[in-house]
């Protein structure tokens, strides 16, 4: 079994300052996920709900050690957001955006393949480690920790 998120997950949220981004960022933080930064171009050098906001993912990764990204941006910006996270060295990218043009995602796939990364290993719509971390829009009631005998 592969565990994608856990106590070591340091989450940066691209588009955190938008309505949906803020809602799910706070929900994931309440669940126990270590949310270390938000990214919204033009809104860097501020703080929202105790979370520092940066202009770029690379700045956020450099300053906080973020290793996972959650993306809440409009479809026309989603492919670029995914590429920005990949270029910043983020290990796992969770993209929530619906309606991304197929051609944009084909370009993302080609780019990631060209730099030696398989896009299917890096981009997922959400992931949860019950009782430990939630990255995405998965309701907390959908999973609970397993108690081993």
Buried (B, 14 or more C-beta within 10 A) or exposed (E): EEEBBEEEBBBBBBBBBBEBBBEBBBBBBEBBBBBBBBBBBEBBEEEBEEBBBBBBBBBBBEEBEBBBBBBBBEEEBBBBBBBBBBBBEBBBBBBBBEEBEEEBBEBBBEBBEEEEEEBEEBBBEBBBBBBBBBBBBBEBEEEEEEEEE
